[in-house]
Amino acid sequence: MCYSNGIFLQKLEGDRRFVSRVYHKIQSDARHAEAVIVDYSEMDCRDFTGWGMGFMVATNENQELFLKYSTTHEFNPYLMSAKALRLFFNEIKENVRWLK
């Protein structure tokens, strides 16, 4: 899960029924507003296997990563393409040391 500019971005992976159940739970939780699916695609295998949940907040140190795939000067996943979002999460997986 990533957070920047008041926006949470989360990648859900796994069995379709499980992912749907989790997403509907998020939607029905009053703490979450404006939950939107920005990409929905089938995958051969999970990107974040053996990993439950991590949380990454945009900071001065990682701001470049948050903006690398953004279309504006602020991180806004609503404006990012599905391809850019996949590349963003892949870069997190490959380069953020606490995921390893």
C-alpha positions as a Markdown table, in Angstrom:
| # | Residue | x | y | z |
|---|---|---|---|---|
| 1 | Met | 0.0 | 0.0 | 0.0 |
| 2 | Cys | 1.3 | 3.4 | -0.9 |
| 3 | Tyr | 0.3 | 6.9 | 0.4 |
| 4 | Ser | 0.9 | 10.3 | -1.1 |
| 5 | Asn | -1.1 | 13.5 | -1.3 |
| 6 | Gly | -4.0 | 12.1 | 0.6 |
| 7 | Ile | -4.4 | 9.2 | -1.8 |
| 8 | Phe | -3.9 | 5.5 | -0.9 |
| 9 | Leu | -2.9 | 3.1 | -3.6 |
| 10 | Gln | -3.1 | -0.6 | -3.0 |
| 11 | Lys | -2.4 | -3.6 | -5.2 |
| 12 | Leu | -4.5 | -6.6 | -4.5 |
| 13 | Glu | -3.3 | -10.0 | -5.8 |
| 14 | Gly | -4.5 | -13.6 | -5.6 |
| 15 | Asp | -7.5 | -15.7 | -6.5 |
| 16 | Arg | -10.2 | -13.7 | -8.2 |
| 17 | Arg | -12.8 | -14.6 | -5.5 |
| 18 | Phe | -10.4 | -13.6 | -2.7 |
| 19 | Val | -9.5 | -10.3 | -4.4 |
| 20 | Ser | -13.2 | -9.5 | -5.0 |
| 21 | Arg | -14.1 | -10.2 | -1.4 |
| 22 | Val | -11.3 | -8.0 | -0.1 |
| 23 | Tyr | -12.2 | -5.2 | -2.5 |
| 24 | His | -15.9 | -5.3 | -1.5 |
| 25 | Lys | -14.9 | -5.3 | 2.2 |
| 26 | Ile | -12.8 | -2.1 | 1.5 |
| 27 | Gln | -15.7 | -0.5 | -0.3 |
| 28 | Ser | -18.1 | -1.2 | 2.5 |
| 29 | Asp | -15.7 | 0.2 | 5.2 |
| 30 | Ala | -16.8 | 3.7 | 6.1 |
| 31 | Arg | -13.1 | 4.7 | 6.6 |
| 32 | His | -12.5 | 4.4 | 2.9 |
| 33 | Ala | -14.0 | 6.9 | 0.5 |
| 34 | Glu | -14.0 | 6.8 | -3.3 |
| 35 | Ala | -12.4 | 3.4 | -3.7 |
| 36 | Val | -11.8 | 2.9 | -7.4 |
| 37 | Ile | -10.3 | 0.0 | -9.4 |
| 38 | Val | -7.6 | 1.6 | -11.6 |
| 39 | Asp | -6.4 | -1.6 | -13.2 |
| 40 | Tyr | -7.8 | -5.1 | -13.3 |
| 41 | Ser | -5.8 | -7.8 | -15.0 |
| 42 | Glu | -5.1 | -11.5 | -14.9 |
| 43 | Met | -1.6 | -12.5 | -13.8 |
| 44 | Asp | 0.2 | -15.8 | -14.2 |
| 45 | Cys | 1.7 | -15.5 | -10.7 |
| 46 | Arg | 1.7 | -13.0 | -7.9 |
| 47 | Asp | 4.3 | -10.2 | -7.8 |
| 48 | Phe | 4.4 | -10.0 | -4.0 |
| 49 | Thr | 4.5 | -13.6 | -3.1 |
| 50 | Gly | 5.0 | -14.5 | 0.6 |
| 51 | Trp | 4.2 | -10.9 | 1.5 |
| 52 | Gly | 1.0 | -9.7 | 3.3 |
| 53 | Met | 1.0 | -6.0 | 3.6 |
| 54 | Gly | 3.6 | -3.2 | 3.4 |
| 55 | Phe | 3.1 | 0.5 | 3.7 |
| 56 | Met | 5.1 | 3.1 | 1.9 |
| 57 | Val | 4.6 | 6.8 | 2.4 |
| 58 | Ala | 5.9 | 9.4 | 0.0 |
| 59 | Thr | 8.9 | 11.1 | 1.6 |
| 60 | Asn | 11.7 | 13.4 | 0.3 |
| 61 | Glu | 13.9 | 10.3 | -0.1 |
| 62 | Asn | 11.5 | 8.4 | -2.3 |
| 63 | Gln | 9.6 | 11.2 | -4.0 |
| 64 | Glu | 11.4 | 10.5 | -7.3 |
| 65 | Leu | 10.0 | 7.0 | -7.4 |
| 66 | Phe | 6.4 | 8.3 | -6.7 |
| 67 | Leu | 6.7 | 10.8 | -9.5 |
| 68 | Lys | 8.6 | 8.7 | -12.1 |
| 69 | Tyr | 5.5 | 7.2 | -13.6 |
| 70 | Ser | 3.1 | 10.1 | -12.8 |
| 71 | Thr | 1.7 | 12.3 | -15.5 |
| 72 | Thr | 1.7 | 15.4 | -13.3 |
| 73 | His | 4.1 | 17.0 | -10.8 |
| 74 | Glu | 2.1 | 15.3 | -8.0 |
| 75 | Phe | 1.5 | 11.6 | -7.5 |
| 76 | Asn | -2.0 | 10.9 | -8.7 |
| 77 | Pro | -2.8 | 7.2 | -9.5 |
| 78 | Tyr | -6.2 | 8.2 | -10.9 |
| 79 | Leu | -4.4 | 9.8 | -13.9 |
| 80 | Met | -1.8 | 7.0 | -14.4 |
| 81 | Ser | -2.2 | 4.4 | -17.0 |
| 82 | Ala | -2.5 | 0.7 | -16.1 |
| 83 | Lys | 0.9 | 0.1 | -17.6 |
| 84 | Ala | 2.5 | 2.9 | -15.5 |
| 85 | Leu | 0.9 | 1.5 | -12.3 |
| 86 | Arg | 2.3 | -1.9 | -13.1 |
| 87 | Leu | 5.7 | -0.4 | -13.7 |
| 88 | Phe | 5.5 | 1.6 | -10.5 |
| 89 | Phe | 4.7 | -1.5 | -8.4 |
| 90 | Asn | 7.3 | -3.5 | -10.1 |
| 91 | Glu | 9.9 | -0.9 | -9.3 |
| 92 | Ile | 8.8 | -0.9 | -5.7 |
| 93 | Lys | 9.2 | -4.7 | -5.6 |
| 94 | Glu | 12.6 | -4.6 | -7.2 |
| 95 | Asn | 14.1 | -1.7 | -5.4 |
| 96 | Val | 12.6 | -1.1 | -2.0 |
| 97 | Arg | 14.8 | -3.0 | 0.5 |
| 98 | Trp | 12.2 | -3.7 | 3.1 |
| 99 | Leu | 10.3 | -5.9 | 0.7 |
| 100 | Lys | 13.2 | -8.4 | 0.3 |
